[in-house]
Amino acid sequence: MLIGLFTAHSPYAPSVCHSGGGMSAGVGVMSVPVGPGGKPESAGGERQPFSVAAAFVSGTAVRRKSSGATARGPGVESAASGPGEEETKVPEAMKEAMVVDLRSDTVTRPTEAMRQAMARAEVGDDVYDEDPTVIELERLAAGLTGKEAGLFVPSGSMANLIAQMVHADRGSEVVLGEASHAVLYEVGAGAAIAGVQYSIIPGDGRFTAGQVRERIKAPTFHTPGTSLIWVENTHNMGGGTIFPTAEIKAIAEVAHEAGLPLHMDGARVFNAVVAGGEALRDVVREVDSLSFCLS
C-alpha cells in the first residue's frame, strides 16, 4: 500500500467527516476501490496503476464509494450512509496506529532505549568543560566530519546564526539560495542579531559557482561587500534536493579565491549521504563550517 499526500482538489482525495459536519485536513486512511484480481479501479470502473491510501487528521469516519452493502471487520464497522456511499467508522486506537506523521523530522520522538541511554548518561558542568557526554559528542561530530572541533547547541537555527556571526562582518552580505532555511524560517535573525543582509540566488536551492562569482562584490561607500557564501544540503524547500558535491567544491574554490568562507546548513546532510552514496567527509570536505541536526 502506498501512502499519499493529497490536495483538496486531488481526484484521489477522500471526503472526511467529523462531528462538526465540516471538512478537516489530517490523518485517516481510505483505499482506492479494488476490482477483480485485486487491481485498483476508480468509481467508473477504470483500473488505476496502484492502490493508494490517504491520511487525514480529525476525521471520525471515512466515506467511500460502495454498492450499498453493509460490511464489518475486526474493530471496523461500515454502514451505508447515502446512495452509492459507505461510511466506515475507524476506532481511535486504529487511527493512531495508521498515522505516519510526515510534517517534519522534528516531530519524531525518542525510543525507550534512547530515553534509557539519556537517563544513564554521565553529566557535568558544560560551562566549565566538565560534561563528559557533551565533550564526547563534540569530538564525535568533529571526527565524523573531519573538522577541527564541534560545538553542541540547542537548535539548528542557533548553529546557523553562530556561523553568520563568526564568519560575517556586521553590515555585510551573505550569498545563498532564495528559499534557504536561514532566509525563510529563522525569524530574521541574520539581520536582527548578526547584522547581515542576504544576496539571494533564485532556484530550488542548488546553484553554480558561476552564479556565486557574479554576486561576490567588494564594499563601496554605498553598498555592502560579500562576507560569506552559504549552501544548504539537503535543501528543505527544494523538496529535499541534494547539492552536488562537485558543485560545492567548485563554489568553495570561487569563495576561497575571493578570501571568503563557505558554510553548509547541513540539517539533513546525513540524508544526502545516504541518498548519494558518498562518505560524509567527502560531502563536507570543502566547507569551512557546517551545522547538522540530531532530531
Backbone hydrogen bonds in HBPLUS format (Angstrom, degrees):
<---DONOR---> <-ACCEPTOR-->    atom                        ^
c    i                          cat <-CA-CA->   ^        H-A-AA   ^      H-
h    n   atom  resd res      DA  || num        DHA   H-A  angle D-A-AA Bond
n    s   type  num  typ     dist DA aas  dist angle  dist       angle   num
A0053-ALA N   A0002-LEU O   2.90 MM  51  5.95 131.4  2.14 150.6 165.1     1
A0004-GLY N   A0053-ALA O   2.83 MM  49  5.96 158.6  1.88 168.2 173.7     2
A0010-SER N   A0007-THR O   3.10 MM   3  5.32 167.0  2.12 111.3 115.3     3
A0013-ALA N   A0010-SER O   3.12 MM   3  5.23 163.9  2.14 107.9 112.9     4
A0017-CYS N   A0061-ALA O   3.26 MM  44  5.48 172.8  2.26 158.1 158.2     5
A0060-THR N   A0017-CYS O   3.00 MM  43  6.31 143.9  2.13 147.0 158.2     6
A0021-GLY N   A0018-HIS O   2.87 MM   3  5.47 158.9  1.91 120.6 127.7     7
A0041-GLU N   A0033-PRO O   2.68 MM   8  5.61 165.3  1.70 156.3 156.1     8
A0035-GLY N   A0039-LYS O   2.52 MM   4  5.19 164.3  1.55 154.5 153.2     9
A0038-GLY N   A0035-GLY O   3.10 MM   3  5.66 135.6  2.31 143.2 141.5    10
A0048-GLN N   A0040-PRO O   2.80 MM   8  5.32 148.7  1.90 114.1 124.5    11
A0042-SER N   A0046-GLU O   2.55 MM   4  5.20 151.2  1.63 146.8 154.5    12
A0045-GLY N   A0042-SER O   2.94 MM   3  5.23 163.2  1.97 113.3 117.3    13
A0062-VAL N   A0088-THR O   3.10 MM  26  5.36 162.6  2.13 145.1 147.8    14
A0088-THR N   A0062-VAL O   2.95 MM  26  5.36 174.5  1.95 148.6 150.1    15
A0064-ARG N   A0086-GLU O   2.92 MM  22  5.38 156.6  1.98 149.0 156.4    16
A0086-GLU N   A0064-ARG O   2.73 MM  22  5.38 147.8  1.83 157.1 168.4    17
A0066-SER N   A0084-GLY O   3.04 MM  18  5.16 154.9  2.10 112.4 116.4    18
A0078-SER N   A0071-ALA O   2.91 MM   7  5.08 138.5  2.08 168.3 173.8    19
A0073-GLY N   A0076-VAL O   2.99 MM   3  5.07 162.8  2.02 155.3 152.4    20
A0076-VAL N   A0073-GLY O   3.16 MM   3  5.07 162.6  2.19 109.4 114.7    21
A0089-LYS N   A0077-GLU O   2.94 MM  12  5.55 165.7  1.96 170.8 167.2    22
A0079-ALA N   A0087-GLU O   3.05 MM   8  5.49 155.2  2.11 143.2 150.1    23
A0087-GLU N   A0079-ALA O   2.87 MM   8  5.49 169.5  1.88 154.5 152.9    24
A0085-GLU N   A0082-GLY O   3.04 MM   3  5.24 166.1  2.06 131.0 127.7    25
A0094-MET N   A0091-PRO O   3.06 MM   3  5.31 119.4  2.45 101.8 116.5    26
A0095-LYS N   A0091-PRO O   2.94 MM   4  6.28 155.5  2.00 154.0 161.9    27
A0096-GLU N   A0092-GLU O   2.94 MM   4  6.24 158.7  1.99 155.2 160.2    28
A0097-ALA N   A0093-ALA O   3.10 MM   4  6.33 153.4  2.17 140.0 147.1    29
A0098-MET N   A0094-MET O   3.00 MM   4  6.23 135.8  2.20 142.7 154.5    30
A0098-MET N   A0095-LYS O   3.12 MM   3  5.11 129.4  2.39  94.0 107.5    31
A0099-VAL N   A0096-GLU O   3.27 MM   3  5.33 149.3  2.37 100.6 109.1    32
A0107-VAL N   A0104-SER O   3.35 MM   3  5.81 171.4  2.36 110.8 113.3    33
A0108-THR N   A0105-ASP O   3.47 MM   3  5.90 166.4  2.49 110.3 112.7    34
A0115-ARG N   A0111-THR O   2.99 MM   4  6.34 156.2  2.05 151.1 157.8    35
A0116-GLN N   A0112-GLU O   2.93 MM   4  6.19 156.4  1.99 149.9 156.2    36
A0117-ALA N   A0113-ALA O   2.99 MM   4  6.21 152.5  2.07 142.1 149.5    37
A0118-MET N   A0114-MET O   2.98 MM   4  6.26 153.0  2.05 147.5 154.5    38
A0119-ALA N   A0115-ARG O   2.93 MM   4  6.19 154.6  1.99 147.0 154.3    39
A0120-ARG N   A0116-GLN O   2.99 MM   4  6.21 144.3  2.12 144.8 153.9    40
A0121-ALA N   A0117-ALA O   3.07 MM   4  6.04 116.2  2.49 135.6 150.3    41
A0121-ALA N   A0118-MET O   3.28 MM   3  5.12 149.1  2.38  95.7 104.6    42
A0130-GLU N   A0125-ASP O   2.79 MM   5  4.95 159.5  1.83 144.6 144.2    43
A0129-ASP N   A0126-ASP O   2.94 MM   3  4.68 157.6  1.99 103.7 107.1    44
A0135-ILE N   A0131-ASP O   3.00 MM   4  6.21 165.9  2.02 159.5 164.2    45
A0136-GLU N   A0132-PRO O   2.98 MM   4  6.06 156.9  2.03 139.4 145.4    46
A0137-LEU N   A0133-THR O   2.95 MM   4  6.17 153.9  2.02 144.1 151.6    47
A0138-GLU N   A0134-VAL O   2.92 MM   4  6.17 163.4  1.95 155.5 158.9    48
A0139-ARG N   A0135-ILE O   2.99 MM   4  6.21 155.2  2.05 146.9 154.1    49
A0140-LEU N   A0136-GLU O   2.86 MM   4  6.02 153.8  1.93 145.6 153.3    50
A0141-ALA N   A0137-LEU O   2.90 MM   4  6.16 159.6  1.94 151.1 156.3    51
A0142-ALA N   A0138-GLU O   3.03 MM   4  6.22 161.9  2.07 145.0 149.7    52
A0143-GLY N   A0139-ARG O   2.89 MM   4  6.04 156.6  1.94 145.9 152.9    53
A0144-LEU N   A0140-LEU O   2.87 MM   4  6.06 160.1  1.91 154.1 158.8    54
A0145-THR N   A0141-ALA O   3.17 MM   4  6.27 153.8  2.24 144.9 151.2    55
A0146-GLY N   A0142-ALA O   2.85 MM   4  5.71 125.1  2.15 140.5 153.8    56
A0147-LYS N   A0142-ALA O   3.05 MM   5  4.90 137.4  2.24 137.9 143.4    57
A0159-ALA N   A0155-SER O   3.12 MM   4  6.44 155.2  2.19 142.1 148.9    58
A0160-ASN N   A0156-GLY O   2.93 MM   4  6.21 157.1  1.98 150.1 155.8    59
A0161-LEU N   A0157-SER O   2.94 MM   4  6.15 152.3  2.02 142.9 150.7    60
A0162-ILE N   A0158-MET O   2.88 MM   4  6.12 160.6  1.91 153.7 158.5    61
A0163-ALA N   A0159-ALA O   3.07 MM   4  6.33 155.6  2.13 144.4 150.8    62
A0164-GLN N   A0160-ASN O   3.11 MM   4  6.44 153.7  2.19 145.3 151.5    63
A0165-MET N   A0161-LEU O   2.97 MM   4  6.27 156.3  2.03 152.0 158.7    64
A0166-VAL N   A0162-ILE O   2.84 MM   4  6.02 149.0  1.94 152.3 160.8    65
A0167-HIS N   A0163-ALA O   2.97 MM   4  5.99 169.3  1.98 150.5 153.7    66
A0168-ALA N   A0164-GLN O   2.92 MM   4  5.39 155.4  1.98 136.9 144.7    67
A0172-SER N   A0169-ASP O   3.19 MM   3  5.55 133.6  2.41 138.0 133.2    68
A0171-GLY N   A0195-GLY O   2.63 MM  24  5.70 176.4  1.63 157.2 158.1    69
A0197-GLN N   A0172-SER O   3.05 MM  25  6.46 159.4  2.10 157.5 164.1    70
A0173-GLU N   A0225-GLY O   2.86 MM  52  5.88 148.3  1.96 152.3 154.0    71
A0227-SER N   A0173-GLU O   2.84 MM  54  5.71 166.7  1.86 163.2 158.6    72
A0174-VAL N   A0197-GLN O   2.90 MM  23  6.32 151.7  1.98 155.0 164.5    73
A0199-SER N   A0174-VAL O   2.82 MM  25  5.90 167.8  1.84 147.3 149.2    74
A0175-VAL N   A0228-LEU O   2.94 MM  53  6.39 161.0  1.97 162.7 163.8    75
A0230-TRP N   A0175-VAL O   2.91 MM  55  6.01 144.7  2.03 171.5 176.6    76
A0176-LEU N   A0199-SER O   3.14 MM  23  6.44 154.6  2.20 146.6 152.5    77
A0201-ILE N   A0176-LEU O   2.83 MM  25  6.03 145.3  1.95 140.2 149.9    78
A0180-SER N   A0177-GLY O   3.24 MM   3  5.36 157.0  2.30 116.6 114.6    79
A0178-GLU N   A0201-ILE O   2.93 MM  23  5.38 150.5  2.02 141.4 136.2    80
A0183-VAL N   A0180-SER O   2.99 MM   3  5.22 132.4  2.23 102.0 114.9    81
A0184-LEU N   A0180-SER O   3.03 MM   4  6.33 163.3  2.06 159.3 163.3    82
A0185-TYR N   A0181-HIS O   2.82 MM   4  5.19 158.4  1.86 142.2 149.5    83
A0189-ALA N   A0186-GLU O   2.89 MM   3  5.93 163.9  1.91 138.9 142.1    84
A0191-ALA N   A0188-GLY O   3.13 MM   3  5.63 125.4  2.44 109.9 121.2    85
A0192-ALA N   A0188-GLY O   2.87 MM   4  6.02 178.6  1.87 162.0 161.6    86
A0193-ILE N   A0189-ALA O   2.80 MM   4  5.21 160.1  1.84 134.7 140.9    87
A0194-ALA N   A0189-ALA O   3.17 MM   5  6.65 159.8  2.21 153.6 159.7    88
A0195-GLY N   A0190-GLY O   2.81 MM   5  6.04 104.9  2.38 132.5 152.5    89
A0196-VAL N   A0190-GLY O   2.92 MM   6  5.58 173.0  1.93 136.5 136.6    90
A0212-VAL N   A0208-THR O   3.15 MM   4  6.51 151.3  2.23 144.8 152.7    91
A0213-ARG N   A0209-ALA O   2.90 MM   4  6.16 161.1  1.94 150.8 155.9    92
A0214-GLU N   A0210-GLY O   3.14 MM   4  6.38 151.2  2.23 144.0 150.6    93
A0215-ARG N   A0212-VAL O   2.96 MM   3  5.33 140.2  2.12 107.7 119.2    94
A0226-THR N   A0217-LYS O   2.91 MM   9  5.58 163.4  1.93 158.9 158.4    95
A0220-THR N   A0223-THR O   3.00 MM   3  5.17 167.2  2.02 144.5 147.9    96
A0229-ILE N   A0261-PRO O   3.11 MM  32  6.35 165.5  2.13 158.8 163.2    97
A0263-HIS N   A0229-ILE O   2.95 MM  34  6.38 163.7  1.98 157.8 160.0    98
A0231-VAL N   A0263-HIS O   2.96 MM  32  6.40 160.0  2.00 159.9 166.5    99
A0265-ASP N   A0231-VAL O   2.79 MM  34  6.22 162.5  1.82 161.1 163.5   100
A0233-ASN N   A0265-ASP O   3.05 MM  32  6.34 156.8  2.11 143.9 149.5   101
A0235-HIS N   A0241-THR O   2.86 MM   6  5.22 159.8  1.90 145.9 152.7   102
A0238-GLY N   A0235-HIS O   3.30 MM   3  5.11 140.1  2.47  93.6 104.8   103
A0240-GLY N   A0235-HIS O   2.78 MM   5  4.87 142.9  1.91 166.5 160.7   104
A0239-GLY N   A0236-ASN O   3.29 MM   3  5.79 145.1  2.42 115.3 116.5   105
A0247-GLU N   A0244-PRO O   3.05 MM   3  5.31 123.6  2.38 101.9 115.8   106
A0248-ILE N   A0244-PRO O   3.02 MM   4  6.40 151.9  2.10 150.9 159.6   107
A0249-LYS N   A0245-THR O   3.00 MM   4  6.29 156.2  2.06 149.2 155.1   108
A0250-ALA N   A0246-ALA O   3.11 MM   4  6.41 153.0  2.19 139.1 146.0   109
A0251-ILE N   A0247-GLU O   2.84 MM   4  6.09 156.3  1.90 150.4 156.9   110
A0252-ALA N   A0248-ILE O   2.84 MM   4  6.05 155.8  1.89 149.4 156.3   111
A0253-GLU N   A0249-LYS O   3.04 MM   4  6.32 150.5  2.13 145.1 152.5   112
A0254-VAL N   A0250-ALA O   3.16 MM   4  6.48 155.3  2.23 144.6 150.4   113
A0255-ALA N   A0251-ILE O   2.86 MM   4  6.12 164.5  1.88 155.2 159.8   114
A0256-HIS N   A0252-ALA O   2.82 MM   4  5.91 173.5  1.82 154.8 157.0   115
A0257-GLU N   A0253-GLU O   2.96 MM   4  5.90 147.2  2.07 137.9 147.1   116
A0258-ALA N   A0254-VAL O   3.24 MM   4  6.46 138.7  2.42 137.7 147.2   117
A0258-ALA N   A0255-ALA O   3.03 MM   3  5.25 130.1  2.28  99.6 112.8   118
A0260-LEU N   A0255-ALA O   2.79 MM   5  4.90 167.3  1.80 141.4 138.5   119
A0259-GLY N   A0256-HIS O   2.98 MM   3  4.70 156.5  2.04  97.3 104.2   120
A0288-ASP N   A0262-LEU O   2.75 MM  26  5.39 147.6  1.85 147.7 158.9   121
A0264-MET N   A0289-SER O   2.95 MM  25  6.38 152.1  2.03 141.7 150.4   122
A0291-SER N   A0264-MET O   3.03 MM  27  6.58 147.2  2.14 162.5 171.0   123
A0266-GLY N   A0291-SER O   2.70 MM  25  5.26 130.4  1.94 143.1 156.5   124
A0269-VAL N   A0266-GLY O   2.91 MM   3  4.48 165.6  1.93 113.9 109.7   125
A0293-CYS N   A0267-ALA O   3.39 MM  26  4.73 165.6  2.42 108.7 110.9   126
A0271-ASN N   A0268-ARG O   2.96 MM   3  5.42 137.7  2.14 110.2 121.7   127
A0272-ALA N   A0269-VAL O   3.07 MM   3  5.05 116.7  2.49  92.9 108.0   128
A0273-VAL N   A0269-VAL O   3.00 MM   4  6.36 148.9  2.10 145.2 154.1   129
A0274-VAL N   A0270-PHE O   3.01 MM   4  6.23 163.1  2.04 146.4 149.5   130
A0275-ALA N   A0271-ASN O   2.90 MM   4  6.03 173.5  1.90 154.6 156.8   131
A0276-GLY N   A0272-ALA O   2.83 MM   4  5.64 152.9  1.91 139.7 147.9   132
A0277-GLY N   A0273-VAL O   2.90 MM   4  5.66 127.9  2.18 135.8 146.7   133
A0282-ASP N   A0279-ALA O   3.04 MM   3  5.30 122.8  2.38 102.5 116.8   134
A0283-VAL N   A0279-ALA O   3.13 MM   4  6.49 151.6  2.21 152.0 160.3   135
A0283-VAL N   A0280-LEU O   3.06 MM   3  5.15 117.7  2.47  98.2 113.5   136
A0284-VAL N   A0280-LEU O   3.10 MM   4  6.38 152.9  2.18 157.0 163.8   137
A0285-ARG N   A0281-ARG O   2.88 MM   4  5.44 112.4  2.34 138.5 151.5   138
A0287-VAL N   A0284-VAL O   3.21 MM   3  5.65 151.7  2.30 113.8 121.7   139
